[in-house]
């Protein structure tokens, strides 16, 4: 997916992050897009003074960074006229992060009409330590359009072993 071209700018992605996730991206702890490139998005997680009084950033914050980095790369390549919902997130914590900012670099692995898959690596800000890796799947829905309805006759046929027995 590296040859795909982002449809929106860095400012558009940051505006979408603030609009959709104001409780996570605003306030003392901030998550903001730092770069949008073909097939990639990089976000930064900043916690003033580190989390919990200078100790390591918590695993829920690292998970949020991975999820939002994946969400951002999908938004960057589909535009803001879609609703994107996380359906799966798998994360492996490799090392305890320090108190400083973290970078989440997401790569668009698959972009289809109804879903997208992204992989994400979380680094210490100087990129010297890989803190976590994640993969995420997102449901893509066009705003103002109903999702494609399921075809019940096809589902019944599949449950019967691929042939009708009526």
NORFENNOR-V63556 format. One record per residue. N is the residue number from 0. OMEGA is omega in degrees with one decimal (* if undefined). Layout:
N_OMEGA, N_OMEGA
This chain:
0_-176.0, 1_-177.9, 2_179.0, 3_-176.4, 4_176.9, 5_179.9, 6_-178.7, 7_-177.1, 8_176.5, 9_178.8, 10_178.1, 11_179.0, 12_178.0, 13_177.3, 14_178.4, 15_177.1, 16_179.9, 17_-179.7, 18_-174.6, 19_-173.4, 20_-176.9, 21_-179.0, 22_-179.2, 23_-172.0, 24_178.9, 25_178.2, 26_-176.2, 27_176.0, 28_-178.4, 29_169.8, 30_-178.3, 31_176.9, 32_178.8, 33_-179.9, 34_173.2, 35_-178.5, 36_176.8, 37_178.8, 38_-174.6, 39_169.1, 40_178.1, 41_177.6, 42_178.1, 43_176.1, 44_179.1, 45_175.8, 46_-178.3, 47_179.5, 48_-176.8, 49_179.2, 50_175.0, 51_173.9, 52_174.8, 53_177.5, 54_-176.4, 55_174.7, 56_-173.6, 57_180.0, 58_174.9, 59_177.8, 60_177.3, 61_177.2, 62_177.6, 63_178.1, 64_179.4, 65_-179.5, 66_-178.8, 67_175.2, 68_176.2, 69_178.0, 70_-177.2, 71_179.7, 72_177.0, 73_178.2, 74_-178.7, 75_-175.8, 76_176.3, 77_-176.4, 78_-175.2, 79_180.0, 80_177.2, 81_172.8, 82_-176.6, 83_-176.9, 84_176.3, 85_177.1, 86_179.9, 87_174.2, 88_176.5, 89_-176.7, 90_174.7, 91_177.5, 92_-174.8, 93_-175.8, 94_177.5, 95_-179.6, 96_175.1, 97_-177.3, 98_-176.7, 99_179.5, 100_177.1, 101_175.2, 102_173.4, 103_-179.9, 104_-177.9, 105_178.2, 106_177.7, 107_-176.9, 108_-178.8, 109_177.9, 110_179.9, 111_-176.3, 112_-177.5, 113_-179.6, 114_177.3, 115_177.8, 116_179.4, 117_172.5, 118_-176.3, 119_172.6, 120_179.7, 121_-178.5, 122_163.8, 123_-171.7, 124_-180.0, 125_178.9, 126_-179.9, 127_-176.6, 128_171.9, 129_-175.1, 130_-176.9, 131_170.7, 132_-177.5, 133_168.8, 134_-177.2, 135_175.5, 136_-177.1, 137_173.5, 138_-179.1, 139_178.1, 140_176.7, 141_179.1, 142_179.1, 143_177.8, 144_176.0, 145_173.5, 146_179.6, 147_-178.0, 148_176.8, 149_177.6, 150_-174.8, 151_-178.9, 152_177.8, 153_179.9, 154_177.9, 155_-179.8, 156_180.0, 157_179.9, 158_-179.8, 159_178.6, 160_174.1, 161_178.3, 162_177.7, 163_179.1, 164_-178.9, 165_*
